[in-house]
Structures are given as structure tokens and as C-alpha cells.
Amino acid sequence: MSTSTQSTTNKNRSTKGAGVAKKDYYESLGISREADESEIKRAYRQKAKELHPDRNPDNKAQAEEKFKRIAEAYEVLSDSQKRAQYDRYGHAGPSQGFTFGDTDFHRAREAYQEFGFGGFDNLFDLFFRQGGMGGGIRKQRVRRGEDIEYKLRITLEDAAHGTRMTVTVPRMVSCEVCSGSGMEPGSSRKTCPTCHGRGQMEYRQQSLMGSFLNVRACPDCQGSGEIIESPCHKCRGSGRVKEKSKISISVPEGVDNGSRLRLKGQGNAGIEGGPSGDLFIFIELIEHPSLLRDGRNIHSKVAIPYPDATLGTKIEVETLWGREPLAIPAGTQPGATFRLKGKGIKNIHRGAGRGDHFVEVTIDVPRKLSSKQKRALETFAESLDN
């Protein structure tokens, strides 16, 4: 019997007698059995995007169930040892089933966030920590703090030069009274009397298909198996308190509207000693009264008198880098544009030099003339006719 035939036979044998056969992992991700690591990762990314709850508001339950399946498939197929085990024995494996532990949970979540999706921790908790795959609830209270966002309004000059400023950000910080434990100093935890330390409760449910045993997190200890005997008087047992923190922000040159800065570990404090989340700064530029930004370049307009446009002159132009001289040649027409090289803004992503500043000339036509000016202009006009 060939290896591929034996693998298929073993896989099929492993799913019999288990009620409903589990869907093939390769089929779940929509890839071939010869797919390499990059193909597996790409397929998981695409499937995860499709099944995000925000994209399935009318059918979240089905999307969540499918997401659980593709996450399990990704964790097995992205691990060379587990994949080899699956290819040889199918879902059962030599130990009668894959387990999905805390390490796998973090790997799946980190892979998901690596693709830029974020904000999905609660869904992962629902799948993998509360009666999901691999043997029930984990007695784990440690949790990473939430990421937070802050909108920072800066001037165009600040965006061009870069700046450093201190802002006040409301966030959750570790309680100084209980050091984040949630317990009144001198007290301790005790075994949860509801679940007797197991962290989970079993509920038997009858249906047309027979009797099913559901396992859920204990409502009193939230799956930890322990409860706080004397909650901290300041944080009321949460281990965190809200605070307006002063945080120093370094804004690099070249940021634009919508630019996002990440300050690692400056978000909400973690739970039970978990790491803090991140602070994301979203840039919003204050409109400049006379300068208009277009990517790396700056545009402005300057009005000059008609005689200066005709005879030529030298003027000074306001830029982001101070006032710059600009020579206006004789015979300059309305709408003529001049370039001040390197007086624009740096490209924050490419690190190249600055853009340019483009100055459009308009002609300032006087609304009122004195008698002398009017005669002079009439004489000039007559000279053009001769």
C-alpha cells in the first residue's frame, strides 16, 4: 500500500465512530496537501478576514464556528510535527486527538494579529478558553491589557519638522494598593465553592439527537477555579484603576493625516500580571491658513502687482522652513508656477529627501486708481496700440 493511500486510509479510519466526521484540515483552508508554509499562512489570512464578525453581522454564529475550524486547521498544518502526524494518522493521531493548549492559543492569536486584524481577543477567548477545542477551560487569569487609541492634532509645521510633546491619555493602570492582584493586602484567594476549583460547570442538555454534555466557564470565578476572599477596596477586585496618564510622544518628520504611531506597552495594564496593551496615536493635521499639502509637496499662492509681473521682481515666500527668496522674471503670466526645491516634507515611509514647494503666481489688480495712475495707465495702453 502506498504512503498516500495509507495516510488517507488512516485518516478516514480515525474519523469513524466519532458522530460527525471532522472536516479535512486542507479542505477547511482550501489548499492542496502539497501546500508550503507560505501558502498555508496566506490561506489562513484570507479565511480569517472573510470570517471576521464585523463582516458577518447577520450570521455571526456560523462565521464563528467556521473560524474555530480554520484556526484549528492552521495550528496543525503550520506546525511541521503536527502536520506530519495529521498526514499519517488523520484527526485521531497516535494519541487519539490533537490538543489545543495555551501555547497554541497564543500562536493562533499572534498569527491573526500579525495580519493586521487586531481586536479579536474576546473571540479567541470564547473559542479556545471556554469549552472550545482541546479539553475544556483553562484555569488562566493572566491576560494582556487592551490596546487603546488617541487622536493627536498637530500643525503642518510639526508634521514637517517632527516634534515631541506630552499628552494626557485616560487608561487603565495597575492598582497601586493591591499591585494588580485585586485582593486586599493581607488576604488571599480561596477555592471557588461553585465549581470546587475546576473552573467549569457541566450542563446536560436534551435534544432530538440525544443527550449532550455542555461545559461552560464557572459564572462565579470566570473559569479560574478561585475567587477573591476580600476584594481590594480601591479597584474592587479588578486589579486595575482608571488614570489620566501623561505620556511623552515623539512625532517623526513626515507624518500625515491618518498616520498611526504605536507606543508599545503604553495601553491598558494587563490582568493578573499580564503584559500591557499598546497605545496607538492617530495623527490629524490642523489646516494651514496659506499652505496646502499634497503628499511630500507643498502648494501656495502669491499675488504680485501687475507692474512687477511685467517688469520682473524679487519677492520672499513663506515656506515650512522659513521665508525663501523667489525671482519673478519679466513677463510672468497669471497662473505661472515656480518650484522651491527641497522645501516640502520628508517621506516618512521611504526615508527619502524632502518634496518641493510649488508657488503659483496671481496678479493683484487694483480696484481703485488715482487720477495720476489712471492717466499713466491710459498712456501705456495707447502706446500698445501704436
Long-range contacts (C-beta under 8 A, 24 or more apart in sequence): 6-88, 7-87, 7-88, 7-90, 10-88, 10-89, 10-90, 11-86, 11-89, 11-90, 11-91, 12-90, 13-90, 13-92, 14-89, 14-90, 14-91, 14-92, 14-93, 15-90, 15-91, 15-92, 18-91, 22-91, 23-69, 25-72, 25-73, 25-76, 25-77, 25-86, 26-73, 26-77, 28-69, 28-70, 28-72, 28-73, 29-70, 29-73, 29-74, 29-77, 33-87, 35-77, 37-78, 40-74, 40-77, 40-78, 41-74, 41-78, 41-111, 44-70, 44-71, 44-73, 44-74, 44-78, 44-111, 45-115, 48-112, 48-115, 48-117, 49-115, 49-117, 52-117, 52-120, 53-123, 64-123, 64-126, 64-127, 67-123, 67-127, 68-127, 68-132, 68-133, 71-108, 71-112, 71-127, 71-128, 72-98, 72-100, 72-133, 74-108, 74-111, 75-100, 75-104, 75-107, 75-108, 78-107, 78-111, 98-134, 99-134, 99-135, 100-128, 100-132, 100-133, 100-134, 100-135, 101-134, 101-138, 102-138, 102-140, 104-128, 104-134, 105-129, 105-138, 118-147, 119-147, 121-146, 129-217, 129-223, 130-216, 130-217, 130-223, 131-200, 131-214, 131-215, 131-216, 131-217, 136-200, 136-215, 137-199, 137-200, 137-215, 137-217, 137-223, 138-199, 138-223, 139-199, 139-223, 139-224, 139-225, 140-223, 140-224, 141-222, 141-224, 141-271, 141-272, 142-270, 142-271, 142-272, 142-273, 142-274, 143-270, 143-271, 143-272, 143-274, 144-270, 144-271, 144-274, 144-275, 144-276, 144-277, 145-172, 145-267, 145-268, 145-269, 145-270, 145-271, 145-274, 145-275, 145-276, 145-277, 146-172, 146-267, 146-268, 146-277, 147-267, 147-268, 147-277, 147-278, 147-279, 147-280, 148-267, 148-268, 148-277, 148-278, 148-279, 148-280, 149-279, 149-280, 149-281, 149-282, 150-279, 150-280, 150-281, 150-282, 151-281, 151-282, 151-284, 152-249, 152-251, 152-281, 152-282, 152-283, 152-284, 153-284, 153-285, 153-286, 154-251, 154-255, 154-283, 154-284, 154-285, 154-286, 155-285, 155-286, 155-288, 156-285, 156-286, 156-288, 156-291, 156-293, 156-320, 157-320, 158-251, 159-251, 159-253, 159-254, 159-255, 159-256, 159-283, 159-285, 159-293, 159-345, 160-253, 160-254, 160-320, 160-321, 160-345, 160-346, 161-253, 161-320, 162-250, 162-251, 162-252, 162-253, 162-254, 163-251, 164-248, 164-249, 164-250, 164-251, 165-248, 165-249, 165-251, 166-246, 166-247, 166-248, 166-249, 167-246, 167-247, 167-249, 168-244, 168-245, 168-246, 168-247, 169-244, 169-245, 169-247, 169-266, 169-279, 170-242, 170-243, 170-244, 170-245, 171-242, 171-243, 171-245, 171-266, 171-267, 171-268, 171-269, 171-279, 172-240, 172-241, 172-242, 172-243, 172-268, 172-269, 173-240, 173-241, 173-242, 173-243, 173-245, 173-268, 173-269, 174-239, 174-240, 174-269, 175-232, 175-234, 175-235, 175-238, 175-239, 175-240, 175-241, 176-234, 177-232, 177-233, 177-234, 177-235, 178-232, 178-234, 178-235, 178-239, 180-239, 180-240, 180-269, 180-270, 180-271, 180-272, 180-273, 181-232, 181-239, 181-272, 182-228, 182-231, 182-232, 182-235, 182-237, 182-238, 182-239, 182-272, 183-228, 183-229, 183-230, 183-231, 183-232, 183-237, 184-230, 184-231, 184-232, 184-233, 185-232, 187-228, 187-229, 187-230, 188-229, 189-226, 189-227, 189-228, 189-229, 190-226, 190-227, 190-229, 191-225, 191-226, 191-227, 192-218, 192-220, 192-221, 192-224, 192-225, 192-226, 192-227, 193-220, 193-227, 194-218, 194-219, 194-220, 194-221, 195-220, 195-221, 195-225, 197-225, 197-226, 198-225, 199-223, 199-224, 199-225, 239-269, 239-271, 239-272, 240-268, 240-269, 240-271, 247-279, 249-281, 251-283, 252-348, 253-345, 253-346, 253-348, 254-296, 254-345, 254-346, 254-347, 254-348, 254-349, 255-283, 255-348, 256-283, 256-285, 256-293, 256-295, 256-348, 257-283, 257-284, 257-285, 258-282, 258-283, 259-283, 259-348, 290-318, 291-318, 291-319, 291-320, 293-345, 295-355, 296-344, 296-345, 296-346, 296-347, 296-354, 296-355, 296-356, 297-344, 297-345, 297-355, 297-356, 297-357, 297-358, 298-343, 298-344, 298-345, 298-355, 298-356, 298-357, 298-358, 299-357, 299-358, 299-360, 300-357, 300-358, 300-359, 300-360, 301-359, 301-360, 301-361, 301-362, 302-326, 302-359, 302-360, 302-361, 302-362, 303-361, 303-362, 303-363, 303-364, 304-328, 304-332, 304-361, 304-362, 304-363, 304-364, 305-363, 305-364, 305-366, 306-363, 306-364, 306-365, 309-333, 309-334, 309-361, 309-363, 317-357, 317-359, 319-343, 319-357, 320-344, 320-345, 320-357, 324-357, 326-359, 328-361, 332-361, 334-361, 334-362, 334-363, 335-360, 335-361, 335-362, 336-360, 336-361, 337-361
